[in-house]
Amino acid sequence: MDRLTVRAGQHLESGMPARSVHSDPVVLPTIEARVFALVAELLGIDVDQLSREVSLVEDLAADSLDLAEIAVAIEGALGVTVPQRFLERVRTCGELIDGAVALAHTGRKPDAKGAEDEVPVRARVTPAGVPTPWTVERVLLLTPYAVETLTADALGAGVGARLELTVGADASEETLARLRRQFSRLGERGVHLDVRGERSAGHRRPSDAA
């Protein structure tokens, strides 16, 4: 799910990233409609009740079994595999759709080479400026396509922007180092990169504005 925060006197059009992981004009409408239809059918609700912002657990009261059934349905419909660790982090329909788009774009099959390296992350892009004019935050599986898209988003936010990537508390130092390498060119373009495990995420908040 994208969370856009607009400060008084600011305009979204100014400095917003040119691309986003769910901006593909061909892929998104088809997958979004299919995901909405599957969720509505499995949870016994009207598709008109769904939007990207709707929480699967809080708004739709989906439990772990419901989520597992939704994942299986998406796998059957798109011919991909939805990792359990990604499913555990998804909160909204929008995040579920973003993950499905990324998986479909890379054609990720159960035995896909390198699939074990695709970790779920919570990504946040923040441009420079005080007060911050806007932020974009979402959960997605870090496929090669997602890496490319997040890099473009961060560069599009301009010099002084920040890309924050938060992974699960069980992520190894090797995983954190690999993520830093994947986005290493951002530093050369004046974009700050912050990669951390979930357990330490809360301790960075006071310095975010620094």
C-alpha positions in Angstrom: 0.0 0.0 0.0 1.2 3.5 -0.8 0.8 6.0 2.0 1.1 9.5 0.7 1.5 12.2 3.4 0.7 15.7 2.0 1.8 18.7 4.1 -0.1 22.0 4.1 1.0 24.1 1.1 2.6 21.3 -0.7 1.6 19.6 -4.0 2.0 16.0 -4.9 2.9 16.8 -8.5 6.1 18.5 -7.5 9.0 16.0 -7.1 6.9 12.9 -7.0 8.7 9.8 -8.3 7.9 9.1 -12.0 7.5 5.4 -11.5 6.2 3.0 -8.8 6.0 -0.7 -8.4 2.3 -0.7 -9.3 2.4 1.8 -12.2 2.7 -0.6 -15.1 -0.3 0.4 -17.3 -0.6 -3.1 -18.8 0.0 -5.4 -15.9 -1.6 -3.6 -13.0 -5.3 -3.4 -14.1 -5.5 -7.0 -14.9 -3.8 -8.3 -11.8 -5.5 -5.9 -9.5 -8.9 -6.9 -10.8 -8.1 -10.6 -10.4 -6.8 -10.2 -6.9 -9.8 -8.2 -5.9 -12.1 -10.8 -7.4 -10.3 -13.7 -5.6 -10.3 -11.9 -2.2 -14.0 -11.0 -2.6 -14.9 -14.6 -3.5 -12.9 -16.3 -0.8 -14.1 -13.9 1.9 -17.7 -13.8 0.8 -17.9 -10.1 0.2 -18.8 -7.8 -2.6 -15.8 -6.6 -4.7 -17.1 -3.1 -4.4 -16.1 -3.2 -0.8 -12.4 -3.5 -1.7 -9.8 -0.9 -2.4 -6.0 -0.8 -2.1 -6.3 0.8 1.4 -8.5 -1.9 2.8 -6.8 -4.0 5.6 -7.1 -7.7 5.1 -7.1 -8.4 8.8 -8.5 -5.3 10.5 -11.2 -4.4 7.9 -12.0 -7.8 6.4 -11.3 -10.0 9.5 -9.2 -12.4 7.5 -7.4 -15.0 9.6 -4.3 -17.0 8.7 -6.3 -19.7 7.0 -8.1 -17.1 4.8 -4.7 -15.5 3.9 -3.3 -18.9 3.0 -6.3 -19.7 0.8 -5.9 -16.3 -0.9 -2.3 -17.0 -1.6 -3.1 -20.4 -3.1 -5.7 -18.8 -5.3 -3.3 -16.1 -6.5 -0.7 -18.8 -7.2 -3.2 -20.8 -9.3 -4.4 -17.7 -11.2 -1.0 -16.2 -12.0 1.3 -19.3 -12.1 3.6 -17.9 -9.4 4.6 -18.8 -5.8 3.6 -16.4 -3.0 6.3 -16.8 -0.2 4.9 -17.4 3.2 7.2 -14.8 4.7 5.9 -12.2 2.4 2.3 -13.2 3.1 2.9 -12.8 6.9 3.9 -9.1 6.3 1.2 -8.0 4.0 -1.4 -5.8 5.6 -3.6 -4.3 2.9 -5.1 -5.3 -0.5 -2.7 -2.8 -2.1 0.4 -4.5 -0.7 -1.0 -7.9 -1.8 -1.5 -6.5 -5.3 2.0 -5.0 -5.5 3.5 -8.3 -4.5 1.4 -10.1 -7.1 2.5 -7.6 -9.8 6.2 -8.1 -8.9 5.9 -11.9 -8.9 4.1 -11.9 -12.2 6.6 -9.5 -13.8 9.5 -11.7 -12.9 7.7 -15.0 -13.7 8.7 -16.4 -10.3 8.0 -20.1 -10.2 8.4 -22.5 -7.2 11.9 -23.5 -8.4 13.0 -20.1 -9.7 16.7 -19.6 -9.4 17.5 -17.0 -6.8 14.0 -17.1 -5.3 15.4 -17.7 -1.9 17.2 -14.3 -2.1 13.9 -12.3 -2.7 13.1 -11.0 0.8 10.0 -9.1 1.8 10.7 -5.5 2.8 8.9 -2.4 4.0 10.2 0.4 1.8 9.8 4.1 2.3 10.9 6.8 0.0 11.2 10.4 1.4 12.4 13.4 -0.5 14.6 16.1 0.9 13.0 19.1 2.6 11.6 20.3 5.9 8.8 19.7 6.4 8.8 16.5 4.3 6.4 17.2 1.4 5.3 13.6 0.9 6.4 10.0 1.6 5.6 6.7 -0.2 5.6 3.5 1.9 4.8 0.0 0.9 5.5 -3.7 1.6 6.8 -5.7 -1.3 8.9 -8.8 -2.2 12.3 -7.6 -3.3 12.5 -9.1 -6.7 14.9 -7.8 -9.4 12.0 -5.8 -10.8 11.2 -4.3 -7.4 14.9 -3.3 -6.9 14.9 -1.6 -10.3 11.6 0.2 -9.5 12.6 1.3 -6.0 15.9 2.6 -7.3 14.0 4.7 -9.9 11.6 6.0 -7.3 14.4 7.0 -5.0 16.4 8.7 -7.8 13.2 10.4 -8.9 12.7 11.9 -5.5 15.9 13.9 -6.0 19.2 14.7 -4.4 19.0 14.4 -0.6 16.1 11.9 -0.7 16.1 8.8 1.6 15.2 5.2 0.8 14.6 3.2 4.0 14.4 -0.6 3.7 13.2 -2.6 6.8 13.4 -6.4 6.7 12.3 -9.0 9.2 14.0 -9.3 12.6 15.5 -12.6 11.6 17.4 -11.2 8.7 21.1 -12.0 8.8 23.9 -9.5 8.5 24.7 -11.1 5.1 21.2 -10.3 3.9 21.5 -6.7 5.1 24.8 -6.3 3.4 23.4 -7.8 0.1 20.6 -5.3 0.1 23.1 -2.4 0.6 25.0 -3.7 -2.4 21.9 -3.9 -4.5 21.2 -0.2 -3.9 24.8 1.0 -3.6 24.6 3.3 -6.6 22.0 5.5 -4.9 24.8 7.0 -2.7 26.7 8.1 -5.8 23.5 10.1 -6.9 23.0 11.8 -3.5 20.3 9.5 -2.2 20.6 8.3 1.4 20.1 4.5 2.0 19.0 3.1 5.3 18.8 -0.7 5.6 18.0 -2.3 8.9 16.3 -5.2 10.6 12.8 -4.8 12.1 14.0 -5.1 15.6 15.9 -1.8 15.4 13.4 0.1 13.3 11.9 1.9 16.3 15.3 3.3 17.4 15.9 5.2 14.2 12.8 7.4 14.4 14.3 10.3 16.4 17.1 10.8 13.8 14.9 10.5 10.7 14.6 14.3 10.5 18.3 14.8 10.9 
